[in-house]
Amino acid sequence: MVIPNYNGKELLVHILPPLLKALEKLALPFEIIISDDNSIDDSIIFLESEYPDIILIKNPKNRGFSPTINEGIFISKFDYVLLLNNDVILTEDYFIPLLRYFDKEDTFGVMGKIIGWDDDQIQDGAKYPNFHGVKIKTNGNYILKHPAKNDWIYSIYLSGANALIDRKKLLQLRGFNEMFAPFYVEDYELSIRAWRVGWKCYYEYFAVCRHKTSFSIKKKNKKKYIKAIYNRNKMFLHSIHLSGMSLLIYFIQLIAEAILSIILLRWSYFNAIRMFLFNIENIKKARRKILIISEELKRPAMSLRAVVKKIRLEIKTKEIDLF
């Protein structure tokens, strides 16, 4: 289990006791790794005094989500890794419905149902794949109208807030792409990589956790900066995973949007494009990496549109609610 942390002492107080209960109920060997992103609160003091058995990584500088969680992933040793935000509380039976997914050799990972910290409102369902023109939407959710305990529900991506993942496959993908730091869209990109090389991502309705929405991000960052990073990372996502005519159309749209952002003085969007352009070489490397992994696995990489079509065909046979 890997938990990234930045100034989350007040959250760790709440999430660690129920986490230990859930792990003890699972009755399997486990490790808890907390990768601290150079916190300036009392996180380190709290963990060292109250939870000395937790493996604690103390990063010397603040780097953001992807590098911080990768530090923990790369030293983990068990077959499955739970990626858990420090603002997520697991229910006691969280793990019980999840292990069956790994009976299938092509499972990459599975995420549970996320509900509110203080209520039972569903925040995250299975992630629904949908295009708006050539752009992939990143915010669609769906659940079955009549969920049952033997369902197998595809998700276009696994939320970084809670995802149980096959460690070997996660390492084959080289973990999260650190270009997406400090935050946003990195979990979507990782999951798309998994789908494209032939693995599957699932959603389990009966594995429940509670989430305090965007607590850590909103606490330390200004709105314009958050918006610029989010838009930049969506540009990264599309430029890495679109291909052919879709990629060409996307770049034409991006040029038009750059011009419009200057005319309308939308400086946060203009800054997103500027940051995007500084990373063109990293984008090329990320595209090549998918081909290298596909060659290692001895199967061709699927296109993003083929992935979406595969998931949509499966969803088409089910009664769902979109939100």
Sequence and secondary structure as in RCSB ss.txt:
>XXXX:A:sequence
MVIPNYNGKELLVHILPPLLKALEKLALPFEIIISDDNSIDDSIIFLESEYPDIILIKNPKNRGFSPTINEGIFI
SKFDYVLLLNNDVILTEDYFIPLLRYFDKEDTFGVMGKIIGWDDDQIQDGAKYPNFHGVKIKTNGNYILKHPAKN
DWIYSIYLSGANALIDRKKLLQLRGFNEMFAPFYVEDYELSIRAWRVGWKCYYEYFAVCRHKTSFSIKKKNKKKY
IKAIYNRNKMFLHSIHLSGMSLLIYFIQLIAEAILSIILLRWSYFNAIRMFLFNIENIKKARRKILIISEELKRP
AMSLRAVVKKIRLEIKTKEIDLF
>XXXX:A:secstr
 EEEESS HHHHHHHHHHHHHHHHHHTS    EEEE    SSHHHHHHHH TTSEEEE SS   HHHHHHHHHHH
  SSEEEEE TTEEE TTTTTTTGGGGGSTTEEEEEEEEEESSS  EEE EE   EETTEE S  EEEESS  TT
  EE SS  TTEEEEEHHHHHHTTSS GGGTTSSSHHHHHHHHHHHTT EEEEEEEEEEEE TTHHHHHH  HHH
HHHHHHHHHHHHHHHH  HHHHHHHHHHHHHHHHHHHHTT HHHHHHHHHHHTTHHHHHHHHHHHHHHHHHHTS 
   HHHHHHHHHHHHTTS EEE 
